[in-house]
């Protein structure tokens, strides 16, 4: 199930931890092990805020020049990207990991993929031309920067990939920002926005409101107010989802 463009824009207004807070209330997955990155990511355009889109996947191996023998790889890969409805996030598995030999990304490829409806990339390899990529409006979450492209061409695409310790399927909904990313299981898409908005409002109405109203109170009164707020937060969560919330 694909979400409406309006729903995706609403999801984009919130950071990835907020979306996680909603997701954990609706999923059957293990919220301590599934869906999010298990290794550290680096957001090279944090000023662009979160990105939301559907995964298009590609595998690269910049150290291996033999892949260039497939002269049609670049064109065939771009046809795949163009065939998928957007917005799209390009998820790149780099077979050279943990080494970094070269990058798929730079000024040309970021503008090319932007023209094909992609909003950014998650790659467990590298990027380069970071200023030019930013100017293209193409967000990048990557392992590091590098200088060259080496022998980079698409090796495989429209396949399962693994980045930052997380396996991702083509078409999977992804929410990502400077904190990392959440690869949403397909069965959780429909209820994700409502759950995330509810949990954010629940926090604002209870535990955050209580913490911000403790000025001038003695410690005993402040602790009592915080305990009451945590209880109210949990009650609201159980009433909505029949599950325990963070508090």
N, C-alpha and C positions, 0 to 999 in steps of 0.2 A: 504493500500500500504506500503510495506517495502522498505526502502532505501537500496542501495548497501553498502557493507562493506566499500568501498572507501569513499562514502558520509558520513558514520558514523564517520570514522577516521578524515575527514575534519571538521565535526561539533565538534569533540573532541578537536580540536586545539584552539578553541575559548572559552572564559569564558561564563557563562550563561547569564549575562547581555547583551553581544554582540548578543547572539542568540535571546534574548527577543527583541532587537532593530529591528532585521529582522522580527521576528514573528508579531510584532504589525503592520507592513506594509501590511501583507497579510491576516490577520485573520478577520473573521466576529465576533469574540468574543469581549467581553468587556475587553480592555487592562488594565483597572484599577481594575478589579475584577476577571478575569478568568485565569485559567491555572497555575498560580504560587502559591507557598505556602503562606498562610495567617498568619502563626505563625512562630516564630523564629526557625531556625534549627541550628544544630551544626555539622560542618564538622570535624571529628576526624582524617582525613588524608589529609589536604589541600595540602601537598607536592605532592600528587598523581595527582593533577590537576582535571579537569572535568571528569565526567563519562557520557557515553551515552549508552542507551540500551532500550530494550522493557520490559515493566512491567510484572513480574510474581507476583501474589498477594497472601497474606496469612494473616489470622487473628489468633491472639494468646490471651490467657488469663492466664498468669502464676500463678495468685492467686488461680485458680480453679483446684483442683486436680482431679475432676471428669472427666476431658477431657482425662485423661490417660486410661480410660476404653476402648477407641478405640485403640486397640493394633496395628492396621495396619495404623494408621494416618501418622506416619513418612514415611513409605514406599510408601504409596499411594501419599502423597504430593511430594516426590522426583520423582516419576514417572511423575507427572504433570510437574514439573520443567524441567525434561529431555526431555519432548515431545515438548517443545516450542523452536523455533529457537532463536539463540543468536545474538548478546550479550544481556544479560538479567540483569535487575536491580530488586532485590527482594524488593517489597514494603510491609511493615509489619504494619498492624493495631493492636495496643495493646489495648485490651478492658479495661485494668486496668488504662489507662490514666484518670486523671493526675497523679495517683500514679505510682510508678515504683517498681514492685515486683521482677521481674526476666527478663532474656534476652534470646531470641532465639539464639543470636549470641555469638560466642566465637571462639577459635582456631579450633575446630572440624567442626562446621557448616560452617565457612568461607571457609575452605579448601574443604569441601564436595560440597558446592555450586560453588566454583571456578571450580571444576572438571566437573560440569554440565553446564558450559558455562556462569555463572553469573559473573559480574564484580564488583558488590557492592550491597549495600542495602540502602533504606530509611526507617527508622522505627521511629514512634513517641513514642516508648518506649526507651529501653536502649541497649547498647552493653557492652561486657566485653572482656578481653584478647586483648586489643587494639593493643599492640605491635605484638602479634602473628597474628592478623588479617591483620595488615600492611605487615608483612612478607609474608603472603599468597597472597598479591596483591589484597586484597578485600577491596574496599573503603566503608566507613560507614558514613552516615549522620543520626544522631540520636538526641534524646532529652538530654540524659545524659549517664554516665557510671553507672554500678552497679556491685555488687560482684557475685551474684548467678543466677542460671537459674530457681529456684523455680519449679513449676509444668508445665513448658513450653512444649507444643506439638502443632503441627498445629491443629487448630480447624476447619477452613474452608479455602478454597483456590480456585483460579481461579474465583474470585468474585470481585465485586466492593468493594474497601476499601477507608477509609478516613484517611489521615495523614496530620498533620500540617494544618488542616482546608481545605484541598483540596481532593475532591473525584477523584479517579484514577481507570481506567478500565484496565483489563488484556489486554496486547498487546499494550498499549499506549506508544508512544515514549517519553522518558524522557531525559532531559539534566540537569545535577546537578553539583554544585560545592559549594565552601565555602559561596557563596552568597545565596544559596537556590536552588530551582528546578523549572523547567518549564515542565509541563505535556502537550505535544503538541496535540491539537485536530487532529484526523486522517486526516481531510480534508486539514490541513495545512502542512503536512509532505513534499509533493512533492516540494513546492516552498521555503521551509525554508532555505536551504543552500544558494541558490542564493541570497535570500533577505538579509540574514545575512552578506554575503560577500560584497554585494553592500553597505549596510549601514555602515559597518566598513570602507570601502574604501572611501565612501562619507565623513565621518568624517575626515579621514586622509588628504583628499585633500582640505578640506575647513576650518572648525572651528578649528581643531587641528593645522593645518599648520599655520593658521593666529595667533593663540595664541602663538605659539612658535617662531614667527618671529617679535614679538613686542618689543624685547629688543632694547633699545636705542631710541625708539620713544617717543614723548611726548604723554600725555594722549589723546588729541584730535585726533591725528593720529592713536593711538592704537584703540580707540573706533570706528573710521571710518573703520579701517581694519576688526575689529571683526563684525561690522554690515554688511559689504559687504560679509564676509564669511558666516554668518548666512543666508543671502539672497540666496547665491549660494547653500548652503546646502539644503534649502527648495525647490529651483527650481529643483535641481537634483532629489530630492525625489518625487516631484509631477510629473515630467516627467516620472520617472520609474514606480511609483505605483498609480499615480493620488490620492495621499493622503498626508496629512501634516506629516512632520517628527518632531522629538523632538525640532528642532530649527526653 
